[in-house]
Amino acid sequence: MPIIVNLDVMMAKRKMSSGELAEKVGISQANLSILKTGKAKAVRFSTLEAICKALDCQPGDILEYQPPDV
């Protein structure tokens, strides 16, 4: 998948656990896990905004585009 989710990296930089982030964002730990593993097909802007607010980061710190190898 060409979109890479670096949520684990930002969480580690901010020393924040999955449970703490899920609570601050207002989503379940299961949904947060789906986001972290890159298995999510979509993310709401409101969720992305809440994650960025909780982690004090920009969307580009979490999401990265990597072109597929052709």
Sequence and secondary structure as in RCSB ss.txt:
>XXXX:A:sequence
MPIIVNLDVMMAKRKMSSGELAEKVGISQANLSILKTGKAKAVRFSTLEAICKALDCQPGDILEYQPPDV
>XXXX:A:secstr
  EEE HHHHHHHTT  HHHHHHHHT  HHHHHHHHTT  S   HHHHHHHHHHHT  HHHHEEE     
